[in-house]
Amino acid sequence: MGRILAIDYGQKRSGIAVTDPLRMIATGLETVASHTLLDFLKKYLQKESVDCFVVGEPNDMRNQASDAARFIEPFVRSLKNSFPDIPVERYDERFTSKMAFQSMLDAGLSRKRRQDKSLVDQISATILLQSYLEFLNHKNTMA
């Protein structure tokens, strides 16, 4: 069974998180410059098996696509073209950045560490992936 890899895509940086091979736990992997993301994924896939990509879907409070969607959609198309055998799932990423910041506060990280935007992106990707795993678990329980 391959891993699930989540991407919190941003214009400058993208946070990446992956599951363990049994798909039970989401763990932050890396934050990379968005323009190098596809190259990073190609290298990662040479070492690890990934069965699915989860890309955050930025919606506003009315469940409409937010302004950030115009930057993410071209990336999703490139991702699908680059890795046609790996499905791409979209999952609501509302509040992941706020939740990431709150988890940093709860963990007692220093102010300097909390201002590290690459750490926030990686934690956001982890929260996105953990939420997706909980969704899958709930969906499988209901089936």
C-alpha positions in Angstrom: 0.0 0.0 0.0 1.4 3.4 -1.0 1.4 6.6 1.0 -1.0 9.5 0.6 0.8 12.8 0.0 -0.8 16.1 0.8 0.2 19.5 -0.6 -0.7 22.9 0.8 0.1 24.8 -2.3 1.1 28.5 -2.1 2.4 31.0 -4.6 5.9 31.0 -3.0 6.1 27.9 -0.8 4.2 24.6 -0.6 3.9 22.5 2.5 4.0 18.8 2.0 2.8 16.0 4.4 2.7 12.2 3.9 1.1 9.3 5.6 2.9 6.3 7.0 2.8 3.2 4.8 -0.4 2.0 6.6 -2.1 5.4 6.1 -2.8 5.9 9.8 -0.7 9.0 10.7 0.0 12.2 8.8 3.5 13.7 9.2 5.0 16.9 7.9 7.6 16.1 5.3 9.0 19.3 3.8 8.3 22.9 2.7 9.6 23.6 -0.8 9.6 26.6 -3.1 6.5 26.1 -5.3 8.4 26.5 -8.5 10.5 23.4 -7.6 7.6 21.3 -6.3 7.1 19.0 -9.3 10.9 18.3 -9.3 10.8 17.5 -5.6 7.8 15.1 -6.1 9.6 13.3 -9.0 12.6 12.7 -6.7 10.4 11.6 -3.8 8.4 9.2 -6.0 11.7 7.5 -7.0 12.1 6.5 -3.4 8.6 6.1 -2.1 5.3 4.7 -3.4 2.4 7.2 -3.4 -1.1 6.1 -4.3 -2.8 9.5 -4.1 -2.1 13.2 -3.9 -4.4 15.5 -1.8 -4.3 19.1 -2.8 -5.9 21.8 -0.6 -8.9 23.4 -2.1 -9.2 27.0 -0.9 -12.9 27.9 -0.4 -14.3 31.0 1.2 -17.0 30.9 4.0 -19.7 30.5 1.4 -18.0 27.4 0.0 -17.0 29.2 -3.2 -13.6 29.1 -4.7 -11.4 31.8 -3.1 -9.0 34.0 -5.0 -6.1 31.6 -4.3 -7.8 29.0 -6.6 -6.6 30.8 -9.7 -3.0 29.9 -8.6 -3.7 26.4 -7.6 -5.7 25.2 -10.6 -2.8 25.4 -13.0 -0.6 23.5 -10.5 -3.2 20.8 -10.2 -3.3 20.4 -14.0 0.5 20.2 -14.1 0.4 17.6 -11.3 -2.1 15.5 -13.2 0.0 15.7 -16.4 3.2 14.9 -14.6 1.9 11.9 -12.7 -1.1 10.6 -14.7 -1.2 7.3 -12.9 -1.7 8.9 -9.5 -5.1 10.3 -8.6 -5.4 13.8 -7.3 -8.0 14.5 -4.7 -9.1 18.0 -3.7 -9.9 18.6 0.0 -11.2 21.7 1.8 -8.3 23.6 3.3 -10.2 26.3 5.1 -8.7 27.3 8.4 -5.6 25.0 8.1 -3.2 28.0 8.5 -5.1 29.3 11.5 -5.1 25.8 13.0 -1.4 25.4 12.3 -0.6 28.6 14.1 -2.8 27.6 17.0 -1.1 24.2 17.2 2.3 26.0 17.3 1.0 28.2 20.2 -0.3 25.1 22.0 3.1 23.4 21.5 4.8 26.3 23.2 6.9 27.3 20.2 8.8 30.5 20.5 7.6 33.6 18.7 10.5 33.3 16.3 9.6 29.7 15.4 5.9 30.7 15.0 6.9 33.3 12.5 8.6 30.7 10.3 6.2 30.6 7.4 7.7 27.3 6.0 6.9 25.6 9.3 3.3 26.9 9.1 3.0 25.6 5.6 4.2 22.2 6.6 1.9 22.0 9.6 -1.0 23.2 7.4 -0.3 20.3 5.0 -0.3 17.9 7.9 -3.6 19.2 9.2 -5.0 18.9 5.7 -3.9 15.3 5.4 -5.1 14.3 8.9 -8.5 15.8 8.1 -8.6 13.9 4.8 -7.7 10.6 6.6 -10.5 11.2 9.1 -12.9 11.8 6.2 -11.8 8.5 4.6 -12.2 6.7 7.9 -15.6 8.1 8.5 -16.6 7.3 4.9 -15.4 3.7 5.2 -17.2 3.3 8.5 -20.5 4.5 7.0 -20.2 2.1 4.0 
